[in-house]
Amino acid sequence: MTNLKQKPPFWFWVVSVIALLWNLMGVDQYIGQAYKTDRWKASMTSEQIELASTLPSWLTAAFAIAVFTAAIGSLGLLLRKKASYSLLVISLIAVIIQMGYFLINGYTDHIGMTISIIAFAVFLVWFAKKSISKHWIV
């Protein structure tokens, strides 16, 4: 078995850049929520702000883990590092915990976004695994 990197196709770079941008938006959302920035508050209803203020701290930690490990994992894809797979798996677990909490507690106002977040996290884990098997990342 060879451990040499193979040149990835153009679409690998497109997907990796989109992944990084998507996850940086998640980091921005987390920072806005954690620090209750004016920009974040302006984008939320008073009910959403109240909900975010009453969430358990472990859920906020899951949010942080999900977005920061995904952003670093997406950067790892661009740098063609195999460790990005492990980071994206950790992110997926945190996403499932976070989104599972919202679904179990009946917060379905933004079900489309909830499903999109879960689906994209699953896709990124699959994409990283595929990239390893094709030797695009080592």
C-alpha positions as CSV (number, residue, x, y, z in Angstrom):
1,M,0.0,0.0,0.0
2,T,1.2,3.4,-0.9
3,N,1.0,6.4,1.4
4,L,1.7,8.9,-1.4
5,K,-0.8,11.7,-2.0
6,Q,-2.8,11.6,-5.2
7,K,-3.8,14.8,-6.9
8,P,-7.4,15.4,-6.0
9,P,-9.9,16.5,-8.6
10,F,-11.1,20.1,-8.9
11,W,-14.4,19.3,-7.2
12,F,-12.5,18.2,-4.1
13,W,-11.2,21.8,-3.6
14,V,-14.7,23.2,-4.3
15,V,-16.3,20.9,-1.6
16,S,-13.5,21.7,0.8
17,V,-13.8,25.4,0.4
18,I,-17.6,25.2,0.8
19,A,-17.1,23.1,3.9
20,L,-14.8,25.6,5.4
21,L,-17.1,28.5,4.7
22,W,-20.1,26.7,6.0
23,N,-18.3,25.8,9.3
24,L,-16.9,29.3,9.7
25,M,-20.5,30.5,9.6
26,G,-21.2,28.1,12.4
27,V,-18.2,29.5,14.4
28,D,-19.6,33.0,13.8
29,Q,-23.0,31.9,15.0
30,Y,-21.5,30.3,18.1
31,I,-19.4,33.4,18.9
32,G,-22.5,35.6,18.5
33,Q,-24.5,33.4,20.8
34,A,-21.8,32.9,23.4
35,Y,-21.0,36.6,23.6
36,K,-24.6,37.8,22.8
37,T,-23.3,40.3,20.2
38,D,-25.5,43.1,18.9
39,R,-25.4,41.6,15.4
40,W,-26.5,38.2,16.7
41,K,-29.3,39.7,18.8
42,A,-30.5,41.7,15.8
43,S,-30.9,38.5,13.8
44,M,-32.9,36.7,16.5
45,T,-36.4,37.1,17.8
46,S,-36.9,37.8,21.5
47,E,-38.1,34.2,22.0
48,Q,-35.0,32.8,20.3
49,I,-32.8,34.9,22.5
50,E,-34.6,33.7,25.6
51,L,-34.3,30.1,24.5
52,A,-30.6,30.5,23.8
53,S,-30.2,32.1,27.3
54,T,-31.8,29.1,29.0
55,L,-30.0,26.3,27.2
56,P,-27.9,24.0,29.4
57,S,-24.2,24.7,29.5
58,W,-23.3,21.2,28.2
59,L,-25.4,21.9,25.1
60,T,-23.5,25.1,24.5
61,A,-20.3,23.1,24.9
62,A,-21.6,20.6,22.3
63,F,-22.2,23.6,19.9
64,A,-18.7,24.8,20.4
65,I,-17.2,21.4,19.9
66,A,-19.3,20.9,16.8
67,V,-18.4,24.1,15.0
68,F,-14.7,24.4,16.0
69,T,-13.8,20.8,15.2
70,A,-15.6,21.0,11.9
71,A,-13.9,24.3,11.0
72,I,-10.5,22.8,11.8
73,G,-11.4,19.6,10.1
74,S,-12.4,21.5,7.0
75,L,-9.2,23.4,7.0
76,G,-7.5,20.0,7.3
77,L,-9.2,18.9,4.1
78,L,-7.7,21.9,2.3
79,L,-4.3,21.1,3.8
80,R,-4.8,17.5,2.8
81,K,-4.4,16.1,6.3
82,K,-5.8,12.7,7.3
83,A,-6.6,14.0,10.9
84,S,-9.5,16.0,9.4
85,Y,-11.5,12.8,9.3
86,S,-11.2,12.3,13.1
87,L,-12.1,16.0,13.7
88,L,-15.2,15.7,11.5
89,V,-16.3,12.5,13.3
90,I,-16.0,14.4,16.6
91,S,-18.0,17.3,15.1
92,L,-20.7,14.9,13.8
93,I,-21.1,13.4,17.3
94,A,-21.4,16.9,18.8
95,V,-23.9,17.9,16.1
96,I,-26.1,14.8,16.8
97,I,-26.1,15.6,20.5
98,Q,-26.9,19.3,19.9
99,M,-29.6,18.8,17.3
100,G,-30.9,15.7,19.0
101,Y,-31.6,17.9,22.1
102,F,-33.6,20.3,20.0
103,L,-35.6,17.6,18.3
104,I,-36.3,15.7,21.4
105,N,-37.5,18.8,23.2
106,G,-39.8,19.7,20.3
107,Y,-37.9,22.7,18.9
108,T,-38.9,22.2,15.3
109,D,-39.4,25.8,14.1
110,H,-36.3,25.5,11.9
111,I,-36.4,21.8,11.1
112,G,-35.0,22.4,7.6
113,M,-31.9,24.0,9.0
114,T,-31.6,21.3,11.7
115,I,-31.8,18.5,9.1
116,S,-29.3,20.4,6.8
117,I,-26.8,20.7,9.6
118,I,-27.0,17.0,10.4
119,A,-26.8,16.0,6.7
120,F,-23.8,18.2,6.0
121,A,-22.0,16.9,9.0
122,V,-22.6,13.3,7.8
123,F,-21.6,14.2,4.3
124,L,-18.3,15.7,5.5
125,V,-17.4,12.6,7.4
126,W,-18.1,10.5,4.3
127,F,-16.2,12.9,2.1
128,A,-13.1,12.8,4.4
129,K,-13.3,9.0,4.5
130,K,-13.6,8.9,0.7
131,S,-10.7,11.3,0.4
132,I,-8.5,9.1,2.5
133,S,-9.4,6.0,0.4
134,K,-8.5,7.9,-2.8
135,H,-5.2,9.2,-1.1
136,W,-6.3,12.8,-1.6
137,I,-5.5,13.3,2.0
138,V,-2.9,11.4,4.0
